[in-house]
Structure formats: C-alpha cells, structure tokens
C-alpha cells in the first residue's frame, strides 16, 4: 500500500466514522423525548454521574480529528473544481470550529467526569466553580467558536453543490445535517436527526472512497 492509498482509506474511514460517532453521542443524552433548552445549572445536574454521557463526550473530543480530515478533504475537492475562496474560507472555519469543539468537550464535559467521585457535599462546594465554567466566563468565551462548524461545512457543502466534485445528494445531505446539528443543549433529538441525515450522505461517500 502506497501513501496515496493510505490517505484515501484514512479519509474514507473518517467520512464513515465521523457522523456515526455523533449519532452515538447524541443518542446517549438523557431526555431525548422531552427537548428543551437547558441553562448552565441544568447542564451541570444532567452531567452528574452519567458515565455513558461522559463516554460519548470523550468520543466527540476524539471525533474532532476526523472532522478536520473531512473538512480538509472536502475543501481540496471543491478547490480542484475551481472554488478556491470557498474552499479556503470553508475549510478554515470548519477546522477552527472543530478545534473549539474539542476544547468545549474538554472544558465542560470531560471535567464533569472527573468529579463523579466527589461526595454530594464536595460537589455542592465545587458548584460555584462549575457554574462559572458552564457560563463560559473568562476566556471560555472562545468556546463559542463551535458556531463556526456549521458555517464552515455549509460553505463547503454549497460550493460542492455548485461546482461539483462530490455527488450532489451527498453535499445536500451534509448541508441539511450541519445546519441542524448546532441546536442548543437539551434539544439533542434534533441534533440526533441531523447526525442521521449527515450520515446518510457521508457514510456512502466514505464507502465510495474505500472502493
């Protein structure tokens, strides 16, 4: 196997695994049948002692690497079709947003898993600090960079629809998925549906890359 084949196989696997991880992650959230926007305090309570939820957040943290692979590959595809600026801007925003997502899961979610061993009294004592973290105080405002994910991938998807490079149906499903996947915490049923939509396009395309 040469380097080109290895890159193609790795990219194909990224297209397949990335949306599947999101499906698992959103399906692991409690309260799927009762969507509502949750505030910082409610997010803290929901994450307390949720091992499966912590596992899903850990997988999403790792999944950001696959998101970068998909963004870079899709950017190279549309650039090869002449959409240079869309490729540059879309890839840049998608990559920055993916890095912000990794930071978000590390700061807000994986932190909660470290506190599962605390007693109730110790957890209550730590709550003011957690409240400041979940309210994104200080430099944690940078975590809002996750909003660049749907913007960046949407630019790449629209460019792919306009100039080609990937099947149109793949780009359309990606566009619909990324525009819906950013719903606020507490409405994960919508994020789950968006992940399934995205998977319907990206997984077959990844299989195509492997063949």
Beta strands, then each sheet from edge to edge (+ up, - down):
end
